[in-house]
Amino acid sequence: MKQFSINSAQTFIIVTVGLADPNIQTNTDSIKRAIANQIPIEIYRKAKIFHLRGGVDYQKLHYKHKVMMKLLYNKVKNLPPEQQNAETKALIDTYNQKVDFVDLDSLYNSNTS
């Protein structure tokens, strides 16, 4: 991506997909920072960015991802309740289950940046 360029007539569209809730501003801010670190700034400034929440089926995860999720779960489940946010509570509540947060309509209603 660092070598990719667009001309002034082109539009660059980025759609992110993940478990983080895009309705929480700190999540979208974090995602945008990650994108900005991966693509040239002139492309980032011209890009339209959409966020789509995904899902996870723990039974289908590869071993290394299962281990990563288990480590994350063990870390957040022991946080005091006042230090837990909506994301950590959702992880605790849905750990080792199949969850699907996909809402394609959110792409139509999303604010682009």
Backbone torsions as a table, in degrees:
resi	resn	phi	psi	omega
1	MET	NA	-28.2	-178.0
2	LYS	-63.5	-25.6	-178.5
3	GLN	-97.0	-2.2	-178.2
4	PHE	-77.9	140.8	176.5
5	SER	-139.6	156.8	176.9
6	ILE	-129.2	154.6	176.5
7	ASN	-92.4	175.1	-173.4
8	SER	-65.6	-20.8	-179.0
9	ALA	-88.0	-9.3	-177.2
10	GLN	-90.3	150.0	173.6
11	THR	-113.9	136.2	179.8
12	PHE	-110.6	120.9	-178.2
13	ILE	-113.5	130.0	178.1
14	ILE	-119.7	128.3	175.1
15	VAL	-118.1	120.1	177.6
16	THR	-96.3	147.6	178.0
17	VAL	-134.7	129.6	178.3
18	GLY	-171.8	180.0	-179.2
19	LEU	-80.7	-21.6	-178.4
20	ALA	-64.8	137.0	-179.0
21	ASP	-73.4	115.2	-178.6
22	PRO	-72.1	-6.3	176.1
23	ASN	-82.1	-5.9	176.8
24	ILE	-99.8	117.0	-172.4
25	GLN	-55.9	-40.4	-179.5
26	THR	-62.2	-31.8	176.9
27	ASN	-66.9	-49.2	-179.0
28	THR	-66.6	-34.2	176.2
29	ASP	-62.2	-42.8	179.5
30	SER	-65.7	-41.9	178.6
31	ILE	-63.2	-43.4	-179.8
32	LYS	-64.5	-38.1	176.7
33	ARG	-62.5	-41.6	179.3
34	ALA	-63.8	-41.9	178.2
35	ILE	-63.6	-45.8	-178.5
36	ALA	-59.9	-28.9	178.7
37	ASN	-79.8	-10.9	-174.8
38	GLN	-109.1	-15.7	-177.4
39	ILE	-128.2	158.3	177.6
40	PRO	-58.9	142.1	-174.4
41	ILE	-60.4	-34.8	-179.6
42	GLU	-67.2	-32.3	175.8
43	ILE	-73.4	-43.4	179.7
44	TYR	-57.7	-43.5	-178.1
45	ARG	-65.0	-29.4	-178.3
46	LYS	-93.2	-10.9	-173.0
47	ALA	-74.8	147.3	168.9
48	LYS	-100.5	125.3	-174.8
49	ILE	-114.6	127.9	176.9
50	PHE	-119.4	146.5	-179.9
51	HIS	-120.0	130.6	178.7
52	LEU	-124.3	127.2	178.0
53	ARG	-80.3	139.6	-175.7
54	GLY	-104.5	-141.5	179.7
55	GLY	-159.8	178.6	179.2
56	VAL	-150.5	141.3	172.4
57	ASP	-121.3	103.1	-174.7
58	TYR	-57.9	-30.9	-178.8
59	GLN	-67.6	-23.1	-178.1
60	LYS	-98.3	-2.5	179.8
61	LEU	-69.4	147.0	172.4
62	HIS	-70.9	159.0	-175.2
63	TYR	-51.7	-48.0	-176.5
64	LYS	-64.1	-34.2	178.2
65	HIS	-73.2	-35.0	175.1
66	LYS	-61.9	-42.5	178.9
67	VAL	-63.7	-44.0	179.6
68	MET	-61.1	-44.1	-179.8
69	MET	-66.9	-36.7	178.0
70	LYS	-64.3	-43.2	178.1
71	LEU	-62.7	-43.7	178.9
72	LEU	-64.2	-44.6	178.2
73	TYR	-58.8	-47.0	179.8
74	ASN	-61.5	-33.3	179.0
75	LYS	-70.0	-47.4	-173.3
76	VAL	-80.2	-27.9	-177.4
77	LYS	-66.4	-21.8	-179.2
78	ASN	-96.3	2.2	176.3
79	LEU	-69.8	142.3	173.6
80	PRO	-61.5	147.2	-177.1
81	PRO	-52.4	-35.3	-179.0
82	GLU	-70.4	-15.3	178.0
83	GLN	-98.4	-5.1	178.7
84	GLN	-86.3	139.3	175.1
85	ASN	-110.9	-175.7	-177.6
86	ALA	-60.0	-37.1	-179.2
87	GLU	-66.6	-47.0	-178.4
88	THR	-68.2	-37.1	176.9
89	LYS	-64.1	-40.1	178.1
90	ALA	-64.6	-40.2	178.1
91	LEU	-62.4	-45.3	179.4
92	ILE	-62.4	-44.8	-176.8
93	ASP	-68.9	-29.2	-173.6
94	THR	-109.9	2.8	-176.2
95	TYR	-55.9	136.2	177.0
96	ASN	66.4	22.3	176.9
97	GLN	-119.9	170.6	172.7
98	LYS	-93.7	120.7	179.2
99	VAL	-129.3	146.3	-178.5
100	ASP	-137.7	110.7	-180.0
101	PHE	-103.0	8.9	-175.0
102	VAL	-63.7	128.6	175.9
103	ASP	-139.9	91.8	-176.2
104	LEU	-60.8	-27.1	177.4
105	ASP	-62.0	-24.6	-179.8
106	SER	-64.2	-25.0	176.4
107	LEU	-67.5	-36.2	-179.7
108	TYR	-73.4	-30.6	-176.3
109	ASN	-98.2	0.4	-172.8
110	SER	-78.3	150.5	173.0
111	ASN	-83.5	132.9	176.5
112	THR	-94.4	160.2	177.6
113	SER	-127.5	NA	NA
